[in-house]
């Protein structure tokens, strides 16, 4: 680069291109605008709507990876995870206090929502698909006798997973799209209370969005009917995935009036939903909202048949080598090692004591025997 010009190499020939004085500022402006555009595309976020005082979320702009969301949910509920979560947004809380419920709502098709009444908000990076299956298994294994409420629902995909008391509480919850749309036509539906504005009751994408809003309303209504569940000792887990905004964005565009009206409706509904759930659990519930424009990879669930033939599980090694030890190996090794050492020392001490025992003075058996001999 020379004064007032730029060297350009093309086809093995170096040419000096003359640049006007206004070209450099324009290029700088263009690069800044391009950087802001790229940064704005990845505007996915994690927002904490409600949390008790003993679950301390720190305000800041620390990004969190999408694959770490299940670990964050587990730690906020007081459970341990295998790996360390090196993220300063969540501080360690008291040992004997844990929230009674955790509610995670994933909103697809929106990188952000107007949620001013929130505890904290963090940027989300690497938005890969995730599930709370590991957290649900932990809750079920630790509190199996108390049968906690575990509900995972995605209305657009008609995906439902209920465990414990959720089968009785949400027995009447419409889960299929046909059931939810039938619920919209009944009395007391959200259509009678929501300002639809530009949304239509007959359009397919609009009905999907309104169906998800109806599901949120019905969940809080059923929880209010079963308030006793919020007073037990087992924590409850809810995971909801909403994709109505994503369908509206595909149908009308992200700049359409329908999309803007739906975003405003969903933001107000989520705030009301979080406030109701937080109050039902006695101000002892964590409510998170993950907004993601689109996931980087489709979510697939692998299933295994019980009739599947037995094969070598470690396909990477043709020698059928064992897997590496897990994180619990050092603990188990120390327990077994020191227990065996203690038992060995106990056997040695007992054997030494019995070997040097004087039958005439130390054993009551010999004393009884000698006394009987003398009497005879």
C-alpha positions in Angstrom: 0.0 0.0 0.0 1.4 3.4 -1.1 0.2 6.9 -0.5 -3.0 7.4 -2.4 -2.9 3.9 -4.0 -3.1 0.2 -3.5 -1.0 -2.6 -4.9 -3.2 -5.3 -6.5 -1.7 -8.6 -7.9 -3.7 -10.2 -10.6 -2.6 -12.9 -13.0 1.0 -12.5 -12.0 1.0 -8.7 -12.7 1.3 -6.1 -10.0 -0.7 -3.0 -10.7 -1.0 0.2 -8.7 -4.6 1.3 -8.5 -5.2 5.0 -7.7 -7.7 5.6 -4.8 -9.5 8.8 -4.1 -9.2 10.4 -0.6 -12.9 9.5 0.1 -12.5 5.8 -0.7 -10.7 4.8 2.6 -13.4 6.3 4.9 -16.1 4.6 2.8 -14.3 1.2 3.0 -14.0 1.6 6.8 -17.7 2.4 7.1 -18.5 -0.6 4.9 -16.4 -2.9 7.1 -18.0 -1.6 10.3 -21.5 -2.1 8.9 -20.6 -5.6 7.7 -19.2 -6.5 11.2 -22.4 -5.2 12.9 -24.5 -7.1 10.5 -22.7 -10.3 11.1 -22.8 -9.8 14.9 -26.5 -9.0 14.8 -27.3 -12.3 13.0 -26.0 -14.3 15.9 -28.1 -12.4 18.5 -29.5 -15.5 20.2 -29.9 -15.1 23.9 -30.6 -16.8 27.3 -32.9 -14.8 29.5 -33.6 -15.5 33.2 -37.2 -14.3 33.8 -37.6 -15.5 37.4 -35.2 -16.9 40.0 -35.2 -17.0 43.8 -32.6 -15.0 45.8 -30.5 -18.0 46.6 -30.0 -18.9 42.9 -27.7 -16.0 42.1 -27.4 -15.1 38.4 -24.9 -12.3 37.9 -25.6 -9.6 35.3 -23.1 -9.4 32.5 -22.5 -10.2 28.9 -20.8 -13.6 29.3 -21.7 -15.8 26.4 -22.8 -19.4 27.1 -22.8 -22.2 24.6 -26.0 -24.0 23.7 -24.7 -27.4 24.7 -24.1 -26.1 28.2 -27.7 -25.2 28.9 -28.6 -28.6 30.4 -25.6 -28.3 32.8 -26.8 -24.8 33.7 -30.3 -26.1 34.5 -28.9 -28.9 36.6 -26.6 -26.6 38.6 -29.4 -24.1 39.2 -31.5 -27.0 40.6 -28.7 -28.0 43.0 -27.5 -31.1 41.1 -23.9 -31.9 40.2 -22.6 -32.3 36.6 -19.7 -34.4 35.3 -17.7 -31.5 33.9 -17.1 -28.0 35.4 -19.2 -25.2 34.0 -16.6 -22.5 33.6 -19.1 -19.7 33.3 -19.2 -16.7 35.7 -22.9 -16.0 35.2 -24.1 -18.4 38.0 -22.6 -18.2 41.5 -22.6 -21.1 43.9 -25.6 -21.1 46.2 -26.4 -22.5 49.6 -26.1 -26.3 49.9 -29.4 -27.0 51.6 -31.6 -24.7 49.5 -32.8 -25.6 46.0 -35.6 -24.3 43.8 -38.8 -26.3 43.7 -39.1 -26.1 39.9 -37.2 -25.2 36.8 -39.0 -24.1 33.6 -37.1 -23.8 30.4 -38.9 -22.3 27.3 -37.1 -22.4 23.9 -38.4 -20.0 21.4 -37.3 -20.7 17.8 -37.4 -18.2 15.1 -36.5 -15.1 17.2 -33.0 -14.0 18.2 -34.4 -11.7 21.0 -37.7 -10.7 22.6 -38.7 -7.6 24.5 -38.5 -9.0 28.0 -37.7 -6.0 30.2 -38.7 -7.6 33.5 -35.9 -10.2 33.7 -33.3 -11.1 36.2 -30.4 -11.3 33.7 -29.8 -11.9 30.0 -26.8 -13.5 28.3 -25.8 -14.0 24.7 -26.0 -17.5 23.3 -23.3 -18.9 21.2 -23.1 -22.1 19.2 -26.9 -22.7 19.2 -26.9 -26.5 18.8 -30.0 -28.5 19.6 -30.1 -29.7 23.2 -32.5 -31.6 25.5 -33.0 -31.8 29.2 -33.1 -35.6 29.2 -30.1 -35.9 31.5 -31.6 -33.5 34.0 -34.9 -35.4 33.9 -33.1 -38.7 34.5 -31.3 -37.2 37.5 -34.6 -35.9 39.0 -36.3 -39.2 38.5 -33.4 -41.2 40.0 -33.0 -39.1 43.1 -36.7 -38.5 43.8 -38.3 -41.7 42.4 -40.4 -42.3 45.5 -41.8 -38.8 45.5 -42.7 -39.0 41.7 -41.8 -35.4 40.7 -43.5 -33.7 37.8 -41.4 -33.9 34.6 -42.9 -32.4 31.4 -41.2 -32.0 28.0 -43.4 -30.7 25.3 -43.0 -29.4 21.7 -46.5 -28.7 20.3 -45.4 -28.1 16.7 -43.8 -31.5 16.5 -46.4 -33.2 18.8 -43.5 -34.4 20.9 -44.5 -35.1 24.5 -42.7 -36.7 27.5 -44.3 -36.9 30.9 -43.0 -38.6 34.0 -44.2 -39.0 37.6 -47.2 -36.9 38.6 -47.3 -35.1 35.3 -49.3 -38.0 33.9 -52.1 -37.1 36.3 -51.7 -33.3 36.4 -51.6 -32.8 32.6 -54.0 -35.6 31.7 -56.3 -33.1 30.1 -53.6 -31.0 28.4 -54.1 -30.9 24.6 -50.9 -32.0 23.0 -51.6 -32.7 19.3 -52.3 -29.9 16.9 -55.8 -31.1 16.3 -56.6 -31.1 20.0 -55.1 -27.7 20.6 -57.0 -26.1 17.6 -60.2 -27.7 19.0 -59.3 -26.1 22.4 -59.0 -22.7 20.6 -62.7 -22.9 19.6 -63.9 -23.5 23.1 -64.9 -21.1 25.8 -62.1 -19.5 27.8 -59.5 -19.8 25.0 -56.8 -17.2 24.5 -58.6 -15.9 21.3 -61.1 -14.1 23.5 -58.4 -12.2 25.5 -55.5 -11.6 23.1 -55.3 -8.6 20.7 -54.7 -10.5 17.5 -54.2 -7.3 15.4 -52.8 -8.6 12.1 -52.9 -12.3 13.0 -55.6 -14.4 11.4 -57.7 -17.2 12.9 -57.8 -19.1 9.6 -54.1 -19.0 8.5 -52.1 -22.2 9.2 -49.0 -20.4 10.6 -51.1 -18.1 12.7 -53.0 -21.0 14.3 -49.8 -22.8 15.1 -48.5 -19.7 17.0 -51.8 -19.3 18.8 -51.9 -23.0 19.7 -48.6 -22.6 21.5 -49.9 -19.6 23.4 -52.9 -21.7 24.4 -50.6 -24.4 25.7 -48.8 -22.0 28.0 -52.2 -20.8 29.3 -53.5 -24.3 29.9 -50.3 -25.4 31.8 -50.7 -22.6 34.3 -54.4 -23.3 34.6 -53.7 -27.0 35.4 -51.0 -26.1 37.9 -53.4 -23.7 39.7 -55.8 -26.6 39.9 -53.1 -28.8 41.5 -51.4 -26.4 43.9 -50.5 -29.1 46.3 -47.8 -30.4 43.9 -45.8 -27.2 44.4 -45.5 -27.9 48.1 -43.8 -31.3 48.0 -40.1 -31.9 48.5 -39.3 -33.1 45.0 -38.3 -30.6 42.3 -40.3 -30.4 39.1 -38.9 -29.9 35.6 -40.6 -28.3 32.6 -39.2 -28.0 29.1 -41.2 -26.3 26.3 -40.2 -25.7 22.7 -42.1 -23.1 20.7 -41.7 -22.8 17.0 -44.7 -20.6 16.1 -42.5 -17.5 15.4 -40.3 -19.5 13.1 -43.3 -20.5 11.0 -44.6 -16.9 10.9 -41.1 -15.8 9.8 -41.2 -18.3 6.9 -44.7 -17.4 6.0 -44.7 -13.6 6.2 -41.0 -12.7 6.8 -39.2 -11.3 9.8 -40.1 -7.7 8.9 -43.8 -8.3 8.5 -46.5 -6.9 10.7 -47.7 -10.3 11.6 -44.3 -11.3 13.0 -44.0 -8.1 15.0 -47.4 -8.5 16.5 -46.7 -12.2 17.4 -43.4 -11.3 19.0 -45.1 -8.7 21.2 -47.9 -11.1 22.1 -45.4 -13.9 23.0 -43.2 -11.6 25.1 -46.2 -10.5 27.2 -47.5 -14.1 27.5 -44.1 -15.3 28.6 -43.8 -12.6 31.3 -47.2 -13.5 32.6 -46.5 -17.3 32.4 -43.2 -16.8 34.3 -44.9 -14.7 37.0 -47.7 -17.2 37.5 -45.4 -20.2 37.7 -43.0 -18.4 40.1 -46.0 -17.5 42.4 -47.4 -21.0 42.3 -44.2 -22.5 43.6 -43.9 -20.0 46.4 -41.3 -17.8 44.7 -39.0 -20.8 44.5 -38.8 -21.5 40.8 -36.3 -20.7 38.0 -37.8 -19.7 34.6 -35.5 -19.4 31.6 -36.2 -18.4 28.0 -33.8 -19.3 25.2 -34.4 -17.4 22.0 -32.7 -18.8 18.9 -33.2 -17.8 15.3 -32.3 -21.3 14.1 -30.4 -24.3 15.3 -27.1 -25.1 13.6 -28.1 -28.8 13.1 -31.4 -30.7 13.2 -32.3 -32.4 16.4 -32.4 -36.2 16.0 -33.3 -38.8 18.6 -31.6 -42.2 18.3 -33.7 -45.2 19.3 -32.7 -48.8 19.8 -34.8 -51.9 19.3 -35.0 -54.6 21.9 -34.6 -57.1 19.1 -31.4 -55.6 17.9 -28.6 -58.0 17.3 -25.6 -58.0 19.6 -22.6 -56.2 18.0 -19.3 -54.8 19.1 -20.2 -51.5 20.6 -16.8 -49.9 20.2 -16.6 -49.8 16.4 -13.6 -47.5 16.4 -11.3 -50.3 17.6 -11.2 -53.7 15.9 -9.7 -55.3 19.0 -12.8 -54.7 21.2 -10.8 -52.7 23.7 -12.5 -51.4 26.9 -13.7 -47.9 27.2 -11.8 -45.3 29.2 -12.7 -45.0 32.9 -15.3 -42.4 33.8 -15.0 -39.6 36.3 -16.1 -41.8 39.2 -13.1 -44.1 38.9 -10.7 -42.2 41.3 -13.4 -42.2 44.0 -14.2 -45.9 43.6 -10.5 -46.8 43.5 -9.7 -44.9 46.7 -12.7 -46.5 48.5 -11.7 -50.0 47.5 -8.0 -49.5 48.2 -8.2 -48.1 51.7 -11.0 -50.5 52.6 -8.8 -53.5 51.7 -5.8 -52.0 53.6 -8.0 -51.5 56.7 -9.3 -55.1 56.4 -5.8 -56.5 56.0 -4.5 -54.6 59.0 -7.5 -55.8 61.1 -6.8 -59.4 60.1 -3.1 -59.1 60.9 -3.8 -57.5 64.3 -6.3 -60.1 65.2 -4.0 -62.9 64.2 -1.1 -61.5 66.1 -3.3 -61.1 69.2 -4.6 -64.7 69.1 -1.1 -66.1 68.4 0.3 -64.5 71.6 -2.7 -65.3 73.7 -2.1 -67.2 77.1 -4.9 -69.8 77.4 -4.5 -69.9 81.2 -5.3 -66.2 81.7 -6.8 -64.7 78.5 -9.4 -67.3 77.4 -12.6 -67.9 79.3 -13.0 -71.1 77.4 -9.9 -72.7 78.9 -10.8 -71.4 82.4 -14.2 -73.1 82.2 -12.6 -76.3 80.9 -9.9 -76.3 83.6 -12.5 -75.8 86.3 -14.6 -78.7 85.1 -11.6 -81.0 85.0 -10.7 -80.2 88.6 -14.2 -80.9 89.8 -14.2 -84.2 88.2 
